């Protein structure tokens, strides 16, 4: 597939010099009225979507690791559903501590208004991701109507609706071109004879009469990441220049509505967490250093001292106790004598299959004991847990996960939600709520999930209650805290009054 386009004489000459085929003539003039209508109707249908890339799991020291922010162009393709390019999602596999995955999606409606969105689907074949939002949360977001008027053909004029940068409040931007190529394997994709910038990828494609025909997708390059060595659409590849390093290169192509219409009613699930499910033991580890080996007179060259055993873990099921010393695992001697080596052992366990039975040896009371451990699925970690942030309360909460329970020595069956952070001088901060507090109830109603906290806060905001009572645990104590609200001073008042 070799495509070129007339964007400027310099680019056309460069394309020809590089051997990418003849240029196709520029499109005929599209009526001004059609362009004006397309621009007006783009508002609320073609939107900017911001996100944050962060490691899927915290590091050995409990640090979240590197973060990177990004912006995409998306199309409201159905009520409560936005379609965006899917190449920001990593391939399944790899170390979750160094694999960056997108989170904290926000839809930008205008300069001052954003709403939260959540990834609910990912189609790797089409390189599309699907985000959900509450349809009634903002009336400005309106789904595109794709009429059943047949497919695009070679030579058809099209209008691509993308976005300008954040600096310009993601205002719509129109690009005129013509369809100049078609491929049907593995899916139908259409080439367009114009260079499209990054914020047009993910945008809307209209016919010359203004009716919706499809979206701009990115056909990812998999055979060679070095653009200088890749044959193909020279002009389309230019759109990859300047993209963040975590975005994979590819060709900007038109994806007809028929190619993704079925996905809108039932998006394929996001497969990251399932594929990255890891095995675990459920122990707190300390290296068996040489001084302790000598002190206890053990005939070993290293090992792992069990500092604690998590309730319900594979280690507990295997009969491992606090104070035991793990000296052999999977038929190999453990030679760990320094805490810096513990991470390698943990990674070794994680790469093994959940359900696998492993022969091991521990020393208990100075005597060797042979045991068998059946590895289990690792529970959700803090970095993968569901979270919720409310700007009015200045509060971020997160699911109470196993690693948080272990770090805070909490009971396994404790129901509540972990406070991850509070905004300085926010309502929660002024009331005395602290990070690492555990919310047990709000206004007398028990909370056991992030959704419970979200619902309780939304009820308070809907009623515009002047105050709310939070019942929290600050281990080992519990206390009631009175949170005063000031809705008239918040951004939400302005939005509701529009």
C-alpha positions in Angstrom: 0.0 0.0 0.0 1.7 3.2 -1.2 -0.2 6.4 -0.9 0.8 10.0 -1.4 -1.1 13.3 -1.2 -0.9 16.9 -2.3 -0.5 18.9 0.9 2.1 21.3 -0.4 4.5 21.2 -3.3 7.4 20.6 -0.9 5.8 17.6 0.7 4.7 16.2 -2.6 8.2 16.5 -4.0 9.6 14.8 -0.9 7.1 12.0 -1.3 8.0 11.5 -4.9 11.7 11.6 -4.2 11.3 9.0 -1.5 9.6 6.7 -4.0 6.1 6.6 -2.5 4.1 6.9 -5.7 2.4 9.6 -7.6 0.3 12.3 -5.9 -3.5 12.3 -6.2 -5.2 15.5 -7.3 -6.6 17.8 -4.6 -10.3 17.4 -3.8 -12.9 19.5 -5.4 -14.5 22.4 -3.4 -17.0 21.3 -0.7 -19.8 23.8 -0.3 -19.2 26.5 2.4 -22.6 25.7 4.0 -21.6 22.1 4.5 -18.3 23.1 6.1 -20.0 25.5 8.5 -22.6 23.0 9.5 -19.9 20.4 10.1 -18.0 22.8 12.3 -21.1 23.7 14.3 -22.2 20.1 14.8 -18.7 19.0 15.8 -19.0 20.6 19.3 -20.0 18.0 21.8 -19.5 15.2 19.3 -15.7 15.4 18.7 -14.0 15.9 22.0 -10.6 16.1 23.7 -9.9 13.2 26.1 -7.1 13.5 28.6 -5.5 10.6 30.5 -2.6 9.7 32.7 -0.2 6.8 32.0 1.2 5.2 35.2 2.7 1.9 36.1 0.1 -0.8 36.6 1.5 -1.7 40.0 3.6 0.1 42.6 7.3 -0.6 43.0 9.0 -2.7 45.6 9.4 0.4 47.8 5.7 1.4 47.4 6.4 4.2 44.9 4.0 4.7 42.0 6.8 5.3 39.5 6.8 7.5 36.4 3.7 9.2 35.1 2.9 10.8 31.8 -0.1 12.8 30.7 -1.6 12.7 27.2 -4.4 14.0 25.0 -6.5 12.1 22.4 -9.2 13.0 20.0 -12.4 11.0 20.5 -15.9 10.7 19.0 -19.2 10.3 20.9 -20.3 7.3 18.9 -23.3 6.2 21.1 -25.1 7.5 24.2 -22.6 7.4 27.1 -19.8 6.0 24.9 -16.7 7.6 23.3 -14.4 5.9 20.8 -10.7 6.8 21.0 -7.5 5.3 19.5 -6.4 2.2 21.4 -2.6 2.4 21.0 -2.1 4.0 24.4 -3.0 0.6 26.0 0.0 -1.7 26.4 0.1 -5.2 25.0 -0.7 -8.0 27.6 2.3 -9.3 29.5 5.4 -7.7 30.8 6.3 -6.5 34.3 3.3 -4.6 35.7 5.7 -2.3 37.7 7.3 -1.0 34.5 4.3 -1.3 32.2 2.5 2.0 31.8 -1.3 1.8 31.3 -3.8 4.7 30.9 -6.1 5.8 33.7 -7.9 8.9 35.0 -9.7 9.7 31.8 -11.4 13.1 31.5 -13.6 14.4 28.7 -13.1 18.1 28.0 -16.3 19.8 27.1 -15.3 23.4 27.2 -12.5 25.5 28.8 -13.9 25.0 32.4 -15.8 21.8 32.2 -14.6 18.2 32.3 -16.3 14.9 33.2 -14.8 11.6 34.2 -14.8 8.6 31.9 -13.8 5.0 32.3 -12.3 2.5 29.9 -14.8 -0.2 29.3 -13.6 -1.8 26.0 -10.6 -2.4 23.9 -10.5 -3.9 20.3 -6.8 -4.6 19.4 -7.7 -5.7 15.9 -9.3 -2.3 15.1 -7.0 -0.4 17.5 -10.0 1.2 19.2 -10.7 1.8 22.9 -14.2 2.6 24.3 -14.8 5.0 27.2 -18.1 5.2 29.1 -19.6 8.2 30.9 -22.9 9.0 32.4 -25.1 10.2 29.5 -27.1 12.7 31.6 -24.0 14.2 33.2 -23.7 16.9 30.6 -26.2 17.6 27.8 -23.4 19.1 25.6 -22.2 15.6 24.7 -24.3 14.3 21.8 -23.8 11.0 19.9 -23.0 11.1 16.2 -25.6 9.7 13.9 -24.1 7.4 11.2 -26.7 7.1 8.4 -26.8 3.9 6.4 -26.0 5.5 3.1 -23.4 3.1 1.7 -19.6 3.0 2.0 -17.0 5.4 0.8 -15.3 4.8 -2.5 -12.1 5.8 -4.2 -12.2 9.4 -5.2 -14.9 10.4 -2.7 -14.4 13.8 -1.0 -14.4 13.7 2.8 -14.1 16.1 5.7 -12.1 15.1 8.7 -13.1 16.7 11.9 -10.2 16.9 14.4 -9.3 19.2 17.3 -6.9 22.0 18.0 -4.6 21.8 21.0 -5.5 22.4 24.6 -4.2 26.0 24.2 -7.2 26.6 22.0 -9.7 24.7 24.2 -9.8 21.8 21.8 -11.8 23.7 19.2 -12.9 21.7 16.2 -10.6 21.7 13.1 -11.7 20.7 9.6 -9.5 19.0 7.0 -10.6 18.4 3.4 -9.4 15.5 1.3 -10.2 12.5 -0.9 -10.2 8.8 -0.4 -7.3 7.4 -2.4 -6.8 3.8 -1.3 -8.6 0.8 0.2 -7.5 -2.3 2.0 -9.8 -5.1 3.3 -7.5 -7.4 5.3 -7.8 -7.8 8.2 -10.4 -5.0 8.3 -11.6 -2.4 5.8 -9.5 0.7 5.9 -9.4 3.7 3.6 -6.5 5.9 2.7 -6.9 9.7 2.6 -4.7 12.0 0.6 -4.0 14.6 3.2 -1.6 14.8 6.2 -3.5 14.6 9.4 -2.1 15.9 12.7 -2.1 13.9 15.9 -5.4 15.4 17.2 -7.2 14.4 14.0 -6.4 10.7 14.7 -9.5 9.5 16.5 -11.6 12.2 14.8 -14.8 12.1 12.8 -15.0 11.5 9.0 -17.8 13.1 7.0 -19.0 12.7 3.5 -19.1 15.8 1.2 -22.7 16.3 2.1 -21.8 16.4 5.9 -23.2 13.0 6.9 -21.0 10.9 9.2 -19.1 8.0 7.5 -16.5 6.8 10.0 -13.6 7.8 12.1 -9.9 8.3 11.7 -8.1 5.2 13.1 -4.4 4.4 13.4 -3.3 1.2 11.6 -0.3 0.4 13.9 3.1 -0.6 12.5 4.1 -3.9 14.1 6.9 -5.2 11.9 9.4 -2.4 12.5 9.2 0.5 14.9 11.9 2.4 13.0 9.9 4.8 10.7 12.9 5.2 8.4 12.8 1.6 7.5 9.0 1.2 7.0 7.5 1.1 3.6 4.0 2.7 3.2 2.1 5.9 3.4 4.7 8.6 3.7 2.2 11.3 4.3 0.3 9.4 7.0 3.5 8.6 8.8 4.4 12.3 9.1 1.5 12.6 11.5 3.5 10.4 14.0 6.2 13.0 14.3 6.0 14.8 17.5 3.8 12.2 19.2 4.7 11.2 22.8 7.1 8.3 22.9 4.5 6.0 24.4 2.3 6.3 21.4 3.1 3.7 18.8 3.6 4.7 15.2 1.1 3.9 12.5 -0.8 5.0 9.4 -3.7 7.5 9.8 -6.6 5.7 8.0 -10.3 6.1 7.7 -12.2 3.3 9.5 -15.8 3.1 8.0 -18.7 3.0 10.4 -19.6 -0.6 9.3 -16.2 -1.8 10.6 -16.9 -0.9 14.2 -20.7 -0.5 14.4 -21.2 -3.8 16.2 -18.6 -3.0 18.9 -20.6 0.0 20.0 -23.3 -2.1 21.6 -20.9 -4.6 23.2 -17.3 -3.4 23.3 -14.7 -6.2 23.8 -13.4 -6.1 27.4 -10.1 -4.5 28.4 -7.8 -7.4 28.7 -4.9 -5.9 30.7 -5.7 -7.1 34.2 -6.7 -10.6 33.1 -3.5 -11.1 31.1 -1.3 -9.6 33.8 -2.7 -11.7 36.6 0.2 -12.9 38.7 0.9 -15.7 41.2 1.7 -14.9 44.8 2.7 -16.4 48.1 1.3 -13.8 50.6 4.3 -13.3 52.9 6.3 -10.4 54.3 9.9 -11.2 53.6 13.3 -10.4 55.3 16.6 -11.6 53.9 18.5 -14.2 56.0 21.8 -12.4 56.3 25.2 -14.1 57.1 25.1 -13.0 60.7 21.8 -14.7 61.3 22.9 -17.8 59.5 25.9 -18.0 61.9 23.8 -17.1 65.0 21.3 -19.8 64.3 23.9 -22.3 63.1 21.9 -23.1 59.9 23.6 -25.3 57.2 22.4 -23.0 54.4 23.9 -20.2 52.2 20.9 -17.9 52.4 17.1 -17.8 52.7 14.0 -15.7 53.4 12.7 -15.1 57.0 8.9 -15.0 57.1 8.0 -11.8 58.9 4.2 -12.2 58.5 1.8 -14.4 56.6 -1.3 -12.9 55.0 -4.6 -14.4 56.0 -6.1 -16.5 53.2 -2.9 -16.6 51.2 -1.2 -19.6 49.6 1.5 -19.5 52.2 -1.1 -19.7 55.0 -2.8 -22.6 53.3 0.6 -24.4 53.0 1.1 -24.1 56.8 3.9 -21.5 56.7 4.1 -19.5 59.9 5.7 -16.3 61.1 9.3 -16.9 62.0 9.8 -19.8 59.5 12.8 -19.5 57.2 12.3 -20.4 53.5 15.5 -22.0 52.2 14.5 -23.9 49.0 11.8 -23.2 46.4 11.0 -25.0 43.2 13.9 -27.4 43.6 16.5 -24.7 44.0 18.4 -23.4 47.0 17.5 -19.8 48.0 20.8 -17.8 48.3 19.3 -14.5 49.4 21.4 -12.7 52.1 20.4 -9.1 51.4 17.1 -7.4 51.2 18.0 -5.9 47.8 17.7 -9.5 46.4 14.1 -10.0 47.6 12.6 -8.2 44.5 14.1 -10.8 42.2 12.5 -13.6 44.2 9.1 -11.9 44.2 9.3 -11.5 40.4 10.2 -15.1 40.0 7.0 -16.1 41.9 4.8 -13.7 40.0 5.9 -15.2 36.6 4.8 -18.6 37.7 1.2 -19.9 37.0 -1.5 -19.5 39.5 -2.5 -23.0 40.7 0.9 -24.4 40.2 2.2 -26.6 43.0 5.8 -25.9 44.1 8.0 -28.0 46.4 9.7 -25.9 49.1 11.7 -26.3 52.3 11.5 -24.2 55.4 13.5 -24.3 58.7 11.4 -24.3 61.8 12.9 -24.4 65.2 16.3 -25.2 63.6 15.0 -28.2 61.7 14.2 -28.6 57.9 10.6 -29.2 56.9 9.5 -30.1 53.4 6.2 -28.5 52.2 4.2 -28.1 49.0 2.8 -24.6 48.2 0.0 -24.2 45.7 0.3 -20.7 44.2 -2.7 -18.5 43.9 -3.8 -15.4 41.9 -2.4 -12.2 43.3 -5.1 -9.9 44.7 -5.7 -6.5 43.2 -3.0 -4.1 44.1 -3.4 -0.4 45.1 -2.2 0.8 41.6 -4.9 -1.3 39.9 -7.6 -0.5 42.3 -10.7 1.5 41.4 -10.5 5.1 42.6 -12.6 8.2 42.7 -11.7 11.9 43.0 -14.1 14.7 43.9 -13.0 18.3 43.3 -15.7 19.8 45.5 -14.7 17.8 48.6 -11.0 17.8 47.6 -10.9 14.1 48.3 -9.5 11.1 46.5 -10.5 7.6 47.6 -9.3 4.2 46.6 -10.5 0.6 47.0 -9.2 -1.0 50.2 -6.9 -3.6 48.7 -4.9 -6.5 50.1 -1.6 -4.7 50.1 -3.1 -1.7 51.9 -4.6 -4.1 54.5 -1.2 -5.8 54.9 0.7 -2.5 55.2 -1.7 -1.1 57.8 -2.3 -4.4 59.6 -6.0 -4.4 59.0 -8.5 -7.2 59.4 -9.2 -9.1 56.2 -13.0 -8.6 56.5 -12.9 -4.9 57.3 -15.3 -3.0 55.0 -14.4 0.6 54.0 -12.7 2.8 51.5 -9.1 4.1 51.7 -8.4 7.9 51.5 -5.5 8.3 49.1 -5.2 12.0 49.3 -6.8 15.3 50.2 -6.5 18.7 48.6 -4.9 21.5 50.7 -7.6 23.7 52.2 -10.3 21.6 50.6 -13.5 20.6 52.5 -12.1 17.3 53.5 -8.7 18.7 54.6 -10.3 21.5 56.7 -12.6 18.9 58.4 -9.5 16.9 59.5 -9.7 14.0 57.1 -6.2 12.6 56.4 -4.6 10.4 53.8 -4.7 6.8 54.9 -7.9 7.3 56.9 -10.5 4.6 56.1 -14.0 5.8 55.5 -16.5 3.4 57.2 -19.7 5.4 56.8 -21.0 8.7 55.4 -24.1 10.3 57.1 -24.7 7.1 58.9 -24.7 4.9 55.8 -22.0 2.2 55.7 -19.6 2.3 52.7 -17.8 -0.8 51.4 -16.8 0.3 47.9 -15.7 3.3 45.9 -19.1 3.3 44.3 -20.7 3.7 47.7 -18.6 6.8 48.4 -19.3 8.2 45.0 -23.1 7.7 45.4 -23.1 9.2 48.9 -21.2 12.3 47.8 -23.4 12.7 44.7 -26.5 12.6 47.0 -25.0 15.3 49.3 -24.2 17.5 46.3 -27.6 16.9 44.8 -29.3 18.0 48.0 -26.7 20.7 48.6 -26.4 19.6 52.2 -24.6 22.2 54.4 -22.5 19.5 56.1 -21.8 15.8 56.0 -20.7 13.4 58.8 -17.8 11.0 57.9 -17.2 8.1 60.2 -13.6 7.0 59.7 -11.0 4.7 61.1 -7.6 6.1 61.9 -6.0 2.9 63.1 -6.4 1.9 65.9 -9.0 4.6 66.6 -12.4 5.5 65.0 -13.8 9.0 65.0 -16.6 11.2 63.5 -15.7 14.2 61.4 -18.0 17.0 60.4 -17.3 18.2 56.8 -18.8 21.6 56.0 -19.7 22.3 52.4 -19.7 25.6 50.5 -21.4 24.8 47.2 -21.9 28.4 46.2 -18.1 28.8 46.0 -17.5 25.8 43.7 -17.3 25.2 40.0 -20.2 22.8 40.1 -22.6 25.7 40.9 -21.6 27.4 37.7 -22.0 24.3 35.6 -25.4 23.5 37.1 -26.6 27.1 36.5 -25.8 26.9 32.8 
